[in-house]
Amino acid sequence: MTSYYDIDDILAEEEMVPAVFLQTANEVGIFDCADDTNKVEAGTHVEMPFWLAQELYVRQAVSIKVPPYFDTKAKTRNEIGADAAHVDLRSLCPYFYDFGCKIARLIGEKTIAPLLLVAFRTRYREVLIKAHTAASIVAPKHLSLLTKEETKLYEAGQSSTAAFKKWRMGGPRLQKASVLGRKRKPVE
């Protein structure tokens, strides 16, 4: 469940999606600057932020098309199927997984969920392996391929590795609680 104030959720919904107006819309000339009538005719193809497309889709004013990188005939699907760990998902969409879930849920596209699952399963393992073993020299190259969600996972993996190493090298051990050292008062 996302929060209204979650900046990552807000940025994920800023992703542009292709849409087609189903009705003529007045006072929205920003989508079609070809004329000065300030309206968009039915059948006009435009790209708009997901948050706007979502509202217009619910009101049945537009139909939303799947972004090219989620399309069933896209080259991205073949690349993810072949070797998802080395696909540059960040350049396609920085919030690839979050946005994919949102658009699949909205338009009922059944092929996006399996794509996201395959990509995440493969990349999850690679991200954690790199987070636990990678030298700082390898990290910048690898980080440039990761989505925002994967970057958070990578940082969490590095943090847990650092905490484990600190603990192994003599960090704070189990300590006796202060209440255990006190004696009970005798019952009369």
Residue pairs with C-beta under 8 A, 6 or more apart in sequence:
2 9
3 9
8 95
8 98
8 148
9 98
11 94
11 95
11 148
12 50
12 95
12 98
12 99
12 102
13 49
13 50
13 51
13 54
13 99
13 102
14 49
14 50
14 51
15 49
15 50
15 67
15 93
15 95
15 99
16 47
16 48
16 49
16 50
16 67
17 47
17 48
17 49
17 50
17 53
17 64
17 65
17 67
17 103
18 45
18 46
18 47
18 64
18 65
18 67
19 45
19 46
19 47
19 48
19 53
19 56
19 57
19 62
19 63
19 64
19 65
20 43
20 44
20 45
20 46
20 62
20 63
20 65
21 31
21 40
21 41
21 42
21 43
21 44
21 46
21 61
21 62
22 42
22 60
22 61
22 62
22 63
23 42
23 61
24 39
24 40
24 41
24 42
25 39
25 40
25 61
26 38
26 39
27 38
27 39
28 38
28 39
28 40
29 35
29 36
29 37
29 38
29 39
29 40
31 40
31 44
31 46
31 48
32 40
32 41
32 44
32 46
40 46
48 56
48 62
50 99
50 102
50 103
53 62
53 64
54 64
54 102
54 106
56 62
57 63
57 64
57 106
57 107
64 103
64 106
64 107
66 103
66 107
66 109
66 112
67 93
67 103
68 74
68 76
69 76
69 92
69 93
70 76
70 100
70 103
70 104
70 109
70 111
70 112
70 115
71 77
72 111
76 87
76 92
77 115
79 87
80 87
80 115
80 118
80 119
80 122
81 118
83 122
84 118
84 119
84 122
84 123
85 122
85 123
85 126
86 145
87 119
87 145
88 144
88 145
89 96
89 119
89 123
89 145
89 146
89 147
89 150
90 96
90 144
90 145
90 146
90 147
90 148
93 99
93 100
93 147
94 147
94 148
95 147
95 148
95 149
96 116
96 119
96 147
96 149
97 116
97 119
97 120
97 147
97 149
98 148
98 149
100 112
100 113
100 115
100 116
101 113
101 116
103 109
103 112
104 110
104 112
104 113
104 116
123 146
123 150
124 150
124 153
127 146
127 150
127 153
127 154
127 157
128 153
128 154
128 157
130 138
130 139
130 142
130 154
131 153
131 154
131 155
131 156
131 157
131 158
131 161
132 157
132 158
132 161
134 142
143 151
143 154
146 154
